[in-house]
Amino acid sequence: MFAVVPEPIPARMKGLNRAEICDANFIDFVQQWRGDPAPTPAPDAPILPGSTLDAQGFAELFESQLVSRHLDLMARVLRVQNKVFYTIGSSGHEGNALVARLARHTDPAFLHYRSGGFMAERFRKLPGMDPVMDAALSFAASRDDPASGGRHKVWGSKPLWVLPQTSTIASHLPKALGTALAIESGRRIGHTLPIPGDSVVICSFGDASANHATAQTAFNTAAWAAYQRLPAPILFVCEDNGIGISVKTPDGWIAQSFAHRPGLDYFYADGLDLVEGHAQVERALAHCRQTRRPTFLHLRTTRLMGHAGTDFEIEWRPLPELCAAEASDPLLRSAAIAMQSGWMTAAQVLDLYDRVRARCFAAAAEADRRPKLTDLAEVVAPLAPYSPAAVQAEATRTAADEARVAAFGGAAQLPETQPPRHLAIQINQALHDLMAKYPATLLFGEDVAQKGGVYTVSKGLLKAFGPRRVFNTLLDETMILGMAQGLANLGMLPIPEIQYLAYLHNAADQLRGEACSLQFFSNDQYRNPMLVRIAGLGYQKGFGGHFHNDNSIAALRDIPGLVVGCPSRGDDAAMMLRTLAALATVDGRVAVFLEPIALYMSKDLHAPGDGQWLFPYPAPDQALVLGEGRVYAPEASDLVIFTYGNGVPMSLRAARAIEQQLGWQVRVVDLRWLVPLNAGFISGQAADAQRVLVVDEGRHSAGVGEGVITALVEAGLGHLPIQRVCGADTYTPLAGAALCVLPSDNAVLNAALALAQDH
């Protein structure tokens, strides 16, 4: 009971705190047990007759369950003292320790937040590790937390291959499946995996989360892989406690939904009973490891103490229902097994219970004394690492000559020996170069293989590098990005393609909540580097509407740690790709390469046939510097135009008209890098300007232009005459009407004329 802890439960919580009741229930149950114990089994003998679980194994599992429970109880007590900052507990789910015991510590694990039992048991796999102290440091948000460095309460461990998860519902399932698929992909391309080749991936989640669209896309892709006979060794562990926060899962729904789903091999296990559940979990894991098929383990659990410490279930859940859940407490069954088997007496059970309690509170007291994160620089240190010299060295490192010659089909076909080319061709050539340079690079997406992409940007890559490295995926952006994370988790460099920017938005959380957060929440212990290609922006003629002329990049600008580059011309594109690949390789960064569709085939700038938007392919030892733009007419200062993408040739054309009509010398600055914006570069280019014009093809609200103007104002340049030309806050309509909502050459000219009239 809670009387033994350092601080009593506050009076206002008396009668409401089900944690206190669960604690008292366990003690009362053990004290009142009157069974007839069997003779004490040998450590290697079954704990009960017919069990596949031996006595020593049971004893360790029981202790892991107790560790998990007392961490929960400790968190509830110390939260009200402001010493613990997280109270979503694992009580009722302690049976997931069975999965940890029967899996290996090299089986990558993506865990549900109710995984205290799993973690306590997995810590046994390596000597010298302390699950209690590690968890206490995480609960206390201590800087010494080995999982996240105090940034979040996460279940995670680098040596134990537990990749830390935050609590976005079901968002970890796609990358877990991607990691399972990556095991086979790595083997097929000869990549040395950081885990054994027969590893399986563990992915746990709740019954309510199983209904989420993100979960369903992972189940569908897993089943599709099985149908295609592609190895996908993932154990989906659905921890079914019958309720999601306060919404009940209908009885039998999980079994009805998954027991007969094609491509998912269904197993059931009783997570409330270690003896019953052991053989059931063992069968599921063995099946997954041997068959390499996606396996669904339906693990029976219950939920005790509410969703979290602030959830007083007694206020909304009938008391008989609460009491029934508490009566099914898996710790009561484990205590009964311990005493019934003769392995422990009641006094020994209670002594162990109290010793584990004392251990957890002692660890919490020590964790409370440990330092916390106290300044911004420390908090964000692992978010976006950048090693400029190493990145530049890697970006300018070239592939072996023979690899390049093979990739391009002969020395005479090397792109630097070819005439100047347009954007699409040079992106294609740069992708050939990258895949020759990085043998563990895989390029994939919708229509990228045989078709070569809808704009032929990936044409020839399948022939040059084969189907193991260039392949089509399902039409599912969430799983494309999940696959990318899985490949990156196992040391490969993925280049996924999102066919259109508009298609990203329903999958953006795979970047925001998962890919870009991993370095932050793992204190840079885990990285999932990737280079995401996205075709987007406006001005596409003959094929339009808002899905194919999407100028909404605000969702990308808001993602912490992400890098977004947007070239306007072919040579910049090639050099930018090299830099982005180097950022991923050296610093583990997640990068987006935003390709302006309307500029793919552009050859001319001012007049048809002038060829002024064709450029030579840069030698493979040339690359861009992150944040550095391209400046046209750097000596001009009457008007400085900041722009990017389609706005660059537009502004250059407008600059000629402005010079003719106003006599101004115009500098055009291609930002090239949209996230993060280089405020120093922007203010430096405006320092000698007489006037500033921002040309942003994005929308009026939350566009890149807002960031440019903010950079100018914060640099003390807000006194300059400034105009902004940008898209309207609307979806892009079809056909010629699209030009009504996007910036134009004339709009840029008219903005300059307005500056001349106003100043």
Rosetta blueprint (number, residue, H / E / L):
1 M L
2 F H
3 A H
4 V H
5 V L
6 P L
7 E L
8 P L
9 I L
10 P L
11 A H
12 R H
13 M H
14 K L
15 G L
16 L L
17 N L
18 R H
19 A H
20 E H
21 I H
22 C H
23 D H
24 A H
25 N H
26 F H
27 I H
28 D H
29 F H
30 V H
31 Q H
32 Q H
33 W L
34 R L
35 G L
36 D L
37 P L
38 A L
39 P L
40 T L
41 P L
42 A L
43 P L
44 D L
45 A L
46 P E
47 I L
48 L L
49 P L
50 G L
51 S L
52 T L
53 L L
54 D E
55 A H
56 Q H
57 G H
58 F H
59 A H
60 E H
61 L H
62 F H
63 E H
64 S H
65 Q H
66 L H
67 V H
68 S H
69 R H
70 H H
71 L H
72 D H
73 L H
74 M H
75 A H
76 R H
77 V H
78 L H
79 R H
80 V L
81 Q L
82 N L
83 K L
84 V L
85 F L
86 Y L
87 T L
88 I L
89 G L
90 S L
91 S L
92 G L
93 H L
94 E H
95 G H
96 N H
97 A H
98 L H
99 V H
100 A H
101 R H
102 L H
103 A L
104 R L
105 H L
106 T L
107 D L
108 P L
109 A E
110 F E
111 L L
112 H L
113 Y L
114 R L
115 S L
116 G H
117 G H
118 F H
119 M H
120 A H
121 E H
122 R H
123 F H
124 R H
125 K H
126 L L
127 P L
128 G L
129 M L
130 D L
131 P H
132 V H
133 M H
134 D H
135 A H
136 A H
137 L H
138 S H
139 F H
140 A L
141 A L
142 S E
143 R L
144 D L
145 D L
146 P L
147 A L
148 S L
149 G L
150 G L
151 R L
152 H L
153 K L
154 V L
155 W L
156 G L
157 S E
158 K L
159 P L
160 L L
161 W L
162 V E
163 L L
164 P L
165 Q L
166 T L
167 S L
168 T L
169 I L
170 A L
171 S L
172 H L
173 L H
174 P H
175 K H
176 A H
177 L H
178 G H
179 T H
180 A H
181 L H
182 A H
183 I H
184 E H
185 S H
186 G H
187 R H
188 R H
189 I L
190 G L
191 H L
192 T L
193 L L
194 P L
195 I L
196 P L
197 G L
198 D L
199 S L
200 V L
201 V E
202 I E
203 C E
204 S E
205 F E
206 G E
207 D L
208 A L
209 S H
210 A H
211 N H
212 H L
213 A H
214 T H
215 A H
216 Q H
217 T H
218 A H
219 F H
220 N H
221 T H
222 A H
223 A H
224 W H
225 A H
226 A H
227 Y H
228 Q L
229 R L
230 L L
231 P L
232 A L
233 P L
234 I E
235 L E
236 F E
237 V E
238 C E
239 E E
240 D E
241 N L
242 G L
243 I E
244 G E
245 I L
246 S L
247 V E
248 K E
249 T L
250 P L
251 D L
252 G L
253 W H
254 I H
255 A H
256 Q H
257 S H
258 F H
259 A L
260 H L
261 R L
262 P L
263 G L
264 L L
265 D E
266 Y E
267 F E
268 Y E
269 A E
270 D E
271 G L
272 L L
273 D L
274 L H
275 V H
276 E H
277 G H
278 H H
279 A H
280 Q H
281 V H
282 E H
283 R H
284 A H
285 L H
286 A H
287 H H
288 C H
289 R H
290 Q H
291 T H
292 R L
293 R L
294 P L
295 T E
296 F E
297 L E
298 H E
299 L E
300 R E
301 T L
302 T L
303 R L
304 L L
305 M L
306 G L
307 H L
308 A L
309 G L
310 T L
311 D L
312 F L
313 E H
314 I H
315 E H
316 W L
317 R L
318 P L
319 L H
320 P H
321 E H
322 L H
323 C H
324 A H
325 A H
326 E H
327 A H
328 S L
329 D L
330 P H
331 L H
332 L H
333 R H
334 S H
335 A H
336 A H
337 I H
338 A H
339 M H
340 Q H
341 S L
342 G L
343 W L
344 M L
345 T L
346 A H
347 A H
348 Q H
349 V H
350 L H
351 D H
352 L H
353 Y H
354 D H
355 R H
356 V H
357 R H
358 A H
359 R H
360 C H
361 F H
362 A H
363 A H
364 A H
365 A H
366 E H
367 A H
368 D H
369 R H
370 R L
371 P L
372 K E
373 L L
374 T L
375 D L
376 L H
377 A H
378 E H
379 V H
380 V H
381 A L
382 P L
383 L L
384 A L
385 P L
386 Y L
387 S L
388 P H
389 A H
390 A H
391 V H
392 Q H
393 A H
394 E H
395 A H
396 T H
397 R L
398 T L
399 A L
400 A L
401 D H
402 E H
403 A H
404 R H
405 V H
406 A H
407 A H
408 F H
409 G L
410 G L
411 A H
412 A H
413 Q H
414 L L
415 P H
416 E H
417 T H
418 Q L
419 P L
420 P L
421 R E
422 H L
423 L H
424 A H
425 I H
426 Q H
427 I H
428 N H
429 Q H
430 A H
431 L H
432 H H
433 D H
434 L H
435 M H
436 A H
437 K H
438 Y L
439 P L
440 A L
441 T E
442 L E
443 L E
444 F E
445 G E
446 E L
447 D L
448 V L
449 A L
450 Q L
451 K L
452 G L
453 G L
454 V L
455 Y L
456 T L
457 V L
458 S L
459 K L
460 G L
461 L H
462 L H
463 K H
464 A H
465 F H
466 G L
467 P L
468 R L
469 R L
470 V E
471 F E
472 N E
473 T L
474 L L
475 L L
476 D L
477 E H
478 T H
479 M H
480 I H
481 L H
482 G H
483 M H
484 A H
485 Q H
486 G H
487 L H
488 A H
489 N H
490 L L
491 G L
492 M L
493 L E
494 P E
495 I E
496 P E
497 E E
498 I E
499 Q L
500 Y L
501 L H
502 A H
503 Y H
504 L H
505 H H
506 N H
507 A H
508 A L
509 D H
510 Q H
511 L H
512 R H
513 G H
514 E H
515 A H
516 C L
517 S L
518 L H
519 Q H
520 F H
521 F H
522 S L
523 N L
524 D L
525 Q L
526 Y L
527 R L
528 N L
529 P L
530 M E
531 L E
532 V E
533 R E
534 I E
535 A E
536 G E
537 L L
538 G L
539 Y L
540 Q L
541 K L
542 G L
543 F L
544 G L
545 G L
546 H L
547 F L
548 H L
549 N L
550 D L
551 N L
552 S L
553 I L
554 A H
555 A H
556 L H
557 R H
558 D L
559 I L
560 P L
561 G L
562 L L
563 V E
564 V E
565 G E
566 C L
567 P L
568 S L
569 R L
570 G H
571 D H
572 D H
573 A H
574 A H
575 M H
576 M H
577 L H
578 R H
579 T H
580 L H
581 A H
582 A H
583 L H
584 A H
585 T H
586 V H
587 D H
588 G L
589 R L
590 V E
591 A E
592 V E
593 F E
594 L E
595 E E
596 P E
597 I H
598 A H
599 L H
600 Y L
601 M L
602 S L
603 K L
604 D L
605 L L
606 H L
607 A L
608 P L
609 G L
610 D L
611 G L
612 Q L
613 W L
614 L L
615 F E
616 P L
617 Y L
618 P L
619 A L
620 P L
621 D L
622 Q L
623 A L
624 L L
625 V L
626 L L
627 G L
628 E L
629 G L
630 R E
631 V E
632 Y E
633 A L
634 P L
635 E L
636 A L
637 S L
638 D L
639 L E
640 V E
641 I E
642 F E
643 T E
644 Y L
645 G L
646 N L
647 G H
648 V H
649 P H
650 M H
651 S H
652 L H
653 R H
654 A H
655 A H
656 R H
657 A H
658 I H
659 E H
660 Q H
661 Q H
662 L H
663 G L
664 W L
665 Q L
666 V E
667 R E
668 V E
669 V E
670 D E
671 L L
672 R L
673 W E
674 L E
675 V E
676 P L
677 L L
678 N L
679 A H
680 G H
681 F H
682 I H
683 S H
684 G H
685 Q H
686 A H
687 A L
688 D L
689 A L
690 Q L
691 R L
692 V E
693 L E
694 V E
695 V E
696 D E
697 E E
698 G E
699 R E
700 H L
701 S L
702 A L
703 G L
704 V H
705 G H
706 E H
707 G H
708 V H
709 I H
710 T H
711 A H
712 L H
713 V H
714 E H
715 A L
716 G L
717 L L
718 G L
719 H L
720 L L
721 P L
722 I E
723 Q E
724 R E
725 V E
726 C E
727 G E
728 A L
729 D L
730 T L
731 Y L
732 T L
733 P L
734 L L
735 A H
736 G H
737 A H
738 A H
739 L H
740 C H
741 V L
742 L L
743 P L
744 S L
745 D H
746 N H
747 A H
748 V H
749 L H
750 N H
751 A H
752 A H
753 L H
754 A H
755 L H
756 A H
757 Q H
758 D H
759 H L
